[in-house]
Amino acid sequence: MKMLAIIGGSGLTHLRNLTVRERRILRTPYGEPSAPMVYGAVGGHDVIFLPRHGHGHTIPPHRVNYQANLWALKECGASHVIAVNAVGAIRLSLVPGSLVLPDQIIDYTYGRAHTFFGSSPEPVTHVDFTHPYCETLRKVLRDGATRAGLELALGATYAATQGPRFETVAEIRRLEQDGADIVGMTGMPEAGLARELGLCYASLAVVANFAAGKAAGEIDLRTIERYLETGMTQVRSLLEEAIPRLYDPASTRDS
């Protein structure tokens, strides 16, 4: 049975089109999730929503309890997870306000609990991470964007950095040389943990700004907030079209 969870990032601390039925506080072997699980429906379809940074956006990227978040969603019955991520554009064609569907990721984070293995006597399992995002959900999101009449950039490499500061120009040059197209602070270890739990996971990225050195001047937070507001409006429209396609067996094929 399919159950969709949505993890909201910067700019998406709640879903305006979500009909809330219940909020539930969970405890996990890894501590508390970022916030209570919000159970509800979008267009009549069951959805679990979790704001990654807490309801007041008080948890910085390196302090998010990714283990507890993913474990709690799994315990709540989630089988599929759409993660919304705010990112900076390294590739210049990805202008602020646009939506991106990444297909690869490079992990530059450190000091984060990046696996469920090692904290129990269970044997270590080496999960395949060749393709880090679930193609089932990527197809659902592509179809949702088409039905919503939205442009969605297909295929990008996400560079996951530590944060919470933005990167230097030199760091962005390095990421670009490594093949990264977008940069964010929450893509890992979230994607890896989801794979360990067997969750079908995909990222829907919203470009909030050009990365350091890719536009004149310094990065301006007020400008970022404006583009995030525009981008998240598009995200909500896309999700309204995508969610029914996940629950319709005829509209998608399991990976």
C-alpha positions as CSV (number, residue, x, y, z in Angstrom):
1,M,0.0,0.0,0.0
2,K,1.3,3.4,-1.0
3,M,1.6,6.3,1.5
4,L,3.2,9.5,0.5
5,A,5.3,11.7,2.8
6,I,6.4,15.2,2.0
7,I,9.4,16.8,3.7
8,G,9.2,20.5,3.5
9,G,12.4,22.6,3.4
10,S,13.1,26.3,3.6
11,G,10.1,28.2,2.4
12,L,7.7,25.2,2.8
13,T,7.0,24.9,6.6
14,H,3.4,24.0,5.9
15,L,1.2,22.9,2.9
16,R,-1.6,25.4,2.3
17,N,-3.5,22.8,0.2
18,L,-3.3,20.1,2.9
19,T,-6.4,19.3,4.8
20,V,-5.1,18.4,8.3
21,R,-6.7,15.5,10.1
22,E,-4.2,14.9,12.9
23,R,-0.8,15.9,14.4
24,R,1.2,13.2,16.1
25,I,4.4,13.4,18.2
26,L,6.6,10.4,17.7
27,R,9.7,9.1,19.6
28,T,12.3,7.1,17.7
29,P,15.4,5.2,18.7
30,Y,17.3,8.1,17.2
31,G,15.6,10.9,19.1
32,E,12.8,13.3,18.2
33,P,11.9,14.3,14.6
34,S,12.0,17.9,13.6
35,A,8.3,18.4,14.4
36,P,5.1,16.4,14.9
37,M,3.9,14.3,11.9
38,V,1.0,16.1,10.2
39,Y,-1.5,13.7,8.8
40,G,-3.9,15.0,6.2
41,A,-5.0,14.8,2.6
42,V,-4.3,16.6,-0.7
43,G,-7.1,16.3,-3.2
44,G,-8.6,13.5,-1.2
45,H,-5.3,11.5,-1.1
46,D,-3.6,10.7,2.2
47,V,-0.3,12.5,2.9
48,I,2.1,12.9,5.8
49,F,3.9,16.2,6.1
50,L,7.0,17.0,8.0
51,P,8.8,20.3,8.1
52,R,12.5,19.5,8.0
53,H,13.6,22.6,9.9
54,G,10.7,22.6,12.4
55,H,7.6,24.6,12.3
56,G,9.4,27.9,13.1
57,H,12.4,27.1,10.8
58,T,14.6,27.0,13.9
59,I,16.8,23.9,13.1
60,P,19.8,24.6,10.9
61,P,20.8,22.1,8.2
62,H,23.6,20.5,10.1
63,R,21.4,20.0,13.2
64,V,18.5,18.3,11.5
65,N,17.9,14.9,13.0
66,Y,17.7,13.2,9.6
67,Q,17.7,9.7,11.2
68,A,14.7,10.4,13.4
69,N,12.9,12.1,10.6
70,L,13.2,9.2,8.1
71,W,12.7,6.6,10.8
72,A,9.5,8.3,12.0
73,L,8.1,8.6,8.5
74,K,8.7,4.9,7.9
75,E,7.0,4.0,11.2
76,C,4.0,6.1,10.2
77,G,3.6,3.9,7.1
78,A,5.3,6.1,4.5
79,S,6.5,4.2,1.4
80,H,7.3,7.2,-0.9
81,V,8.9,10.5,0.1
82,I,9.1,13.8,-1.8
83,A,11.7,16.0,-0.3
84,V,11.5,19.7,-1.2
85,N,14.9,21.4,-1.2
86,A,15.9,25.0,-1.6
87,V,19.1,25.3,-3.6
88,G,21.5,27.7,-5.3
89,A,22.1,27.5,-9.0
90,I,25.6,26.7,-10.3
91,R,24.4,26.0,-13.8
92,L,23.4,29.4,-15.1
93,S,20.4,28.1,-17.1
94,L,18.7,27.3,-13.8
95,V,17.5,30.7,-12.9
96,P,16.1,31.7,-9.5
97,G,12.5,30.7,-9.0
98,S,12.8,27.6,-11.3
99,L,12.1,24.0,-10.3
100,V,14.7,21.3,-10.7
101,L,14.4,17.5,-10.6
102,P,17.9,16.3,-9.7
103,D,19.1,12.8,-10.7
104,Q,22.5,12.6,-8.9
105,I,24.0,13.9,-5.7
106,I,27.5,14.5,-4.2
107,D,27.9,14.6,-0.5
108,Y,30.3,17.2,1.0
109,T,28.8,17.2,4.5
110,Y,30.6,16.0,7.6
111,G,29.8,15.1,11.2
112,R,26.2,14.1,10.4
113,A,24.8,10.7,11.3
114,H,24.7,9.3,7.8
115,T,23.7,5.7,8.4
116,F,21.4,3.5,10.5
117,F,24.1,0.8,10.7
118,G,26.6,0.7,13.6
119,S,24.1,1.5,16.3
120,S,22.7,-2.1,16.6
121,P,24.0,-5.6,16.5
122,E,22.4,-6.1,13.1
123,P,24.8,-6.9,10.2
124,V,25.9,-4.0,8.0
125,T,24.1,-3.8,4.7
126,H,25.8,-2.0,1.8
127,V,22.9,-0.5,-0.1
128,D,23.2,0.3,-3.8
129,F,23.2,4.1,-4.3
130,T,24.1,4.2,-8.0
131,H,21.0,6.1,-8.7
132,P,20.1,8.0,-5.5
133,Y,16.6,9.0,-6.4
134,C,13.6,6.8,-7.0
135,E,12.6,6.8,-10.7
136,T,8.9,6.1,-9.8
137,L,8.6,9.5,-8.0
138,R,10.7,11.3,-10.6
139,K,8.2,10.2,-13.2
140,V,5.3,11.2,-11.0
141,L,6.8,14.7,-10.5
142,R,7.6,15.0,-14.3
143,D,4.0,14.2,-15.1
144,G,2.7,16.5,-12.4
145,A,4.7,19.4,-13.8
146,T,3.4,18.7,-17.3
147,R,-0.2,18.6,-16.1
148,A,0.3,21.8,-14.1
149,G,1.8,23.6,-17.0
150,L,5.1,24.2,-15.2
151,E,8.6,24.1,-16.4
152,L,10.7,21.5,-14.6
153,A,14.5,21.2,-15.3
154,L,15.2,17.4,-15.7
155,G,18.5,16.1,-14.5
156,A,21.0,17.9,-12.3
157,T,23.7,16.9,-9.8
158,Y,23.0,18.2,-6.3
159,A,26.0,19.2,-4.2
160,A,25.1,18.8,-0.5
161,T,27.3,21.1,1.6
162,Q,27.5,21.5,5.3
163,G,26.0,25.0,5.9
164,P,24.5,26.9,7.5
165,R,26.7,29.5,5.8
166,F,26.7,30.0,2.0
167,E,29.7,28.9,0.0
168,T,32.7,30.9,-1.1
169,V,33.3,31.7,-4.8
170,A,36.2,29.2,-4.7
171,E,34.1,26.5,-3.2
172,I,31.5,26.9,-5.9
173,R,34.2,26.7,-8.6
174,R,35.3,23.4,-7.0
175,L,31.7,22.1,-7.0
176,E,31.3,23.1,-10.6
177,Q,34.6,21.3,-11.6
178,D,33.2,18.2,-9.8
179,G,30.1,18.3,-12.0
180,A,27.6,19.9,-9.7
181,D,24.7,21.9,-11.1
182,I,22.9,23.0,-7.9
183,V,24.0,23.4,-4.3
184,G,22.1,22.9,-1.1
185,M,22.5,21.9,2.5
186,T,19.9,19.2,3.2
187,G,20.2,16.7,0.4
188,M,22.4,14.4,2.5
189,P,22.3,12.3,4.5
190,E,18.5,12.4,4.0
191,A,18.6,10.6,0.6
192,G,21.0,7.9,1.8
193,L,19.0,7.2,4.9
194,A,15.8,6.9,2.9
195,R,17.5,4.3,0.7
196,E,18.7,2.3,3.7
197,L,15.0,2.2,4.9
198,G,13.8,1.1,1.5
199,L,11.8,4.3,0.9
200,C,11.1,5.5,-2.6
201,Y,12.7,9.0,-2.3
202,A,13.0,11.9,-4.7
203,S,14.0,15.6,-4.4
204,L,12.1,18.5,-5.9
205,A,14.5,21.4,-5.8
206,V,13.6,25.1,-5.8
207,V,16.3,27.5,-7.1
208,A,16.4,30.4,-4.6
209,N,19.5,32.2,-5.8
210,F,22.6,32.0,-8.0
211,A,25.5,30.4,-6.1
212,A,28.4,32.6,-5.0
213,G,30.2,34.2,-7.9
214,K,27.5,33.3,-10.5
215,A,25.8,36.7,-10.3
216,A,26.9,40.2,-9.5
217,G,27.0,41.2,-5.8
218,E,26.6,39.1,-2.7
219,I,23.8,36.7,-1.9
220,D,20.8,38.7,-0.5
221,L,18.4,37.0,1.9
222,R,15.4,39.2,1.0
223,T,15.8,38.2,-2.7
224,I,16.0,34.6,-1.7
225,E,12.8,34.8,0.3
226,R,11.0,36.4,-2.7
227,Y,12.1,33.6,-5.1
228,L,11.3,30.9,-2.5
229,E,7.8,32.3,-2.2
230,T,7.4,32.2,-6.0
231,G,8.9,28.7,-6.2
232,M,6.9,27.2,-3.4
233,T,3.7,28.4,-5.0
234,Q,4.7,26.4,-8.1
235,V,5.6,23.4,-5.8
236,R,2.1,23.4,-4.4
237,S,0.6,23.4,-7.8
238,L,2.8,20.6,-9.0
239,L,2.1,18.5,-6.0
240,E,-1.7,18.9,-6.5
241,E,-1.2,17.3,-9.9
242,A,1.4,14.8,-9.0
243,I,-0.1,13.2,-5.9
244,P,-3.1,11.7,-7.6
245,R,-0.8,10.1,-10.2
246,L,1.2,8.3,-7.5
247,Y,-2.0,6.8,-6.0
248,D,-3.4,5.8,-9.4
249,P,-1.8,2.4,-10.3
250,A,-2.4,3.1,-14.0
251,S,-0.4,6.3,-14.0
252,T,3.0,5.1,-12.9
253,R,5.2,2.1,-12.6
254,D,7.0,1.0,-9.4
255,S,10.8,1.0,-9.5
